[in-house]
């Protein structure tokens, strides 16, 4: 299972390089295609683990002027 993250920055918020570093420190990796970052679980996470990841993303991006979309899929390629 993988979780995909798409970010939308506000011109008054943190620079993309800072956002990328924060997300990479949280286990996300840059992704080419329709999403900016991917978190590879390596297995199927529990609902509690998925919610925990969403909470960590929100805490990481809080106050940074970022809107985001987090989506998980067991597909090998993001839609």
C-alpha positions, 0 to 999 in steps of 0.5 A, a space after each residue: 500500500 502507498 499513500 500519495 500526497 499532493 501539495 498546493 502552496 500559498 505564495 505567503 507560506 513556506 518555500 517548497 524546499 522547506 516543505 519537501 524537507 519536512 515531508 521527507 523527514 516524515 518518510 515521504 519520498 518525491 514522486 513523479 506523476 500526478 502526486 508530489 510525494 509518496 509514502 510506501 507502507 510496504 504492507 497494508 496499514 491498519 485504519 489507526 496507522 492510516 489515521 496516524 499518518 494523516 495526523 502527522 502530515 497535518 501536524 507537519 504542515 500546520 502553519 506552513 501555508 499549505 493545502 494538501 490532499 492525501 490518498 492511499 491506494 494498493 495500486 502500483 501506479 497512482 491514478 
